[in-house]
């Protein structure tokens, strides 16, 4: 299996866990347009950036757009970022290691939602080819 596909599968496996589903936060891949009635949701983008230790490995950054109701302050966005930290920071999922996160505000394409960008680097350790 290719390093990019395996990295994506490792990362998305976190959001397929029953524990994550029980959190009740809709989570979508990049480029997916969620239903209009969502009041909060996450959108995941995986950006591989460089070759890792060998030809089967890679490193990069996972960007998660956190959307939450606008005009109520940033607390809910921060709560969602903390929740992501619980599931991601300093974890190794199958063959992908995840590190520390950062958070920054961003503009939203929907005036009813605020947006924060949660970013977290990863390294995928593939097999030597």
C-alpha positions as CSV (number, residue, x, y, z in Angstrom):
1,X,0.0,0.0,0.0
2,X,1.3,3.5,-0.8
3,X,2.5,5.7,2.0
4,X,-0.1,8.4,1.2
5,X,-3.0,6.0,1.3
6,X,-1.7,4.3,4.5
7,X,-1.2,7.7,6.1
8,X,-4.8,8.7,5.3
9,X,-6.2,5.4,6.5
10,X,-4.3,5.7,9.8
11,X,-5.5,9.2,10.5
12,X,-9.1,8.6,9.4
13,X,-9.2,5.5,11.6
14,X,-9.2,7.7,14.6
15,X,-12.4,9.4,13.5
16,X,-14.0,6.0,12.8
17,X,-13.6,4.8,16.4
18,X,-16.9,4.3,18.4
19,X,-15.4,6.6,21.1
20,X,-15.1,9.5,18.6
21,X,-18.6,8.8,17.3
22,X,-19.9,9.1,20.8
23,X,-18.5,12.6,21.0
24,X,-21.2,13.6,18.5
25,X,-19.1,16.0,16.4
26,X,-19.7,15.5,12.7
27,X,-16.3,15.0,11.0
28,X,-15.7,15.2,7.2
29,X,-12.8,14.9,4.8
30,X,-11.4,17.8,2.9
31,X,-13.5,19.0,-0.1
32,X,-16.7,17.5,1.5
33,X,-19.6,20.0,1.7
34,X,-21.6,19.2,4.9
35,X,-25.3,19.5,5.2
36,X,-26.5,23.1,5.6
37,X,-28.0,22.6,9.0
38,X,-24.7,21.7,10.8
39,X,-24.1,24.0,13.8
40,X,-20.7,22.6,14.3
41,X,-18.4,20.2,12.5
42,X,-14.8,19.4,11.7
43,X,-13.2,19.1,8.2
44,X,-9.9,17.2,7.9
45,X,-7.2,17.9,5.4
46,X,-4.0,15.8,5.3
47,X,-1.0,17.5,3.7
48,X,2.0,15.3,3.1
49,X,5.1,17.6,2.8
50,X,8.3,15.5,2.6
51,X,9.7,12.1,2.4
52,X,10.5,10.5,5.8
53,X,13.1,8.1,6.8
54,X,12.8,5.9,3.7
55,X,10.9,5.8,0.4
56,X,7.8,4.3,2.1
57,X,7.5,7.0,4.8
58,X,6.4,10.6,4.8
59,X,5.7,13.5,7.1
60,X,3.4,16.4,6.9
61,X,0.6,18.2,8.7
62,X,-3.0,17.5,9.4
63,X,-5.2,20.6,9.2
64,X,-8.6,20.4,10.9
65,X,-11.1,23.2,10.3
66,X,-13.2,23.6,13.4
67,X,-16.6,25.2,12.6
68,X,-18.9,26.3,15.5
69,X,-21.7,28.8,15.9
70,X,-20.7,32.4,15.2
71,X,-21.3,35.4,17.5
72,X,-21.1,33.4,20.8
73,X,-17.3,33.6,21.4
74,X,-14.6,31.1,20.9
75,X,-15.1,28.9,23.9
76,X,-16.9,26.1,21.9
77,X,-14.1,26.1,19.3
78,X,-11.5,25.8,22.1
79,X,-13.4,22.9,23.6
80,X,-13.4,21.1,20.3
81,X,-9.6,21.7,19.9
82,X,-9.1,20.3,23.4
83,X,-11.2,17.3,22.4
84,X,-9.0,16.8,19.3
85,X,-5.9,17.0,21.5
86,X,-7.3,14.2,23.7
87,X,-7.5,11.9,20.6
88,X,-4.4,13.0,18.7
89,X,-1.6,14.7,20.6
90,X,1.5,12.5,21.0
91,X,-0.4,9.4,19.8
92,X,0.8,6.7,17.4
93,X,-2.0,5.2,15.3
94,X,-0.9,2.1,13.4
95,X,2.1,3.4,11.5
96,X,1.6,7.2,12.0
97,X,2.9,9.2,14.9
98,X,1.2,12.5,15.7
99,X,2.8,15.4,17.6
100,X,1.7,18.7,19.3
101,X,-1.1,20.9,17.9
102,X,-1.5,24.6,17.3
103,X,-4.6,26.6,16.8
104,X,-5.4,29.9,15.0
105,X,-8.5,31.8,14.0
106,X,-9.6,31.9,10.3
107,X,-12.4,33.4,8.3
108,X,-15.4,31.2,7.5
109,X,-17.2,30.9,4.2
110,X,-20.5,30.7,6.2
111,X,-21.5,33.8,8.2
112,X,-23.4,31.7,10.7
113,X,-20.2,29.8,11.7
114,X,-16.9,30.8,13.2
115,X,-13.8,28.9,12.3
116,X,-10.5,27.9,13.9
117,X,-7.7,26.0,12.2
118,X,-6.2,23.2,14.3
119,X,-2.9,21.9,12.8
120,X,-0.8,19.0,14.0
121,X,2.3,17.5,12.4
122,X,2.6,13.8,11.7
123,X,5.2,11.2,10.6
124,X,4.2,8.1,8.8
125,X,6.8,5.3,9.2
126,X,6.5,3.1,6.1
127,X,8.5,0.0,5.3
128,X,11.8,0.1,3.6
129,X,11.2,-0.4,-0.2
